[in-house]
Amino acid sequence: MSARVNSILARARTDFVMFVTNVCPYCHKAKRLLDSQNMSWSDFNVQKDRSLQMEVVAMTGHRTVPVIFDTRDDTPVFVGGSDHLEDYL
């Protein structure tokens, strides 16, 4: 488990946390979906932080962005990507 990713998730004050890149249509889609459900989200750009991106991949096995976590409960839940989020909600 990544201490840095766990720290980010533990400090979350939003319903969802996403790890994203700048030009990712699926990241924007996920944000729009959460907005339409009146859910809060925060995002962390891994585009310029390769080590954070590798920590997220090592922790989740998910190699593409977005990587989405539900942080509404005490224990964050790995949701997956944008399509997974649609199914999850």
Secondary structure, DSSP 8 states (H G I E B T S, - for coil): --HHHHHHHHT--SSEEEEE-SS-HHHHHHHHHHHHTT--EEEEE-TT-HHHHHHHHHHH---SS-EEEE-SSSS-EEEESHHHHHHH-
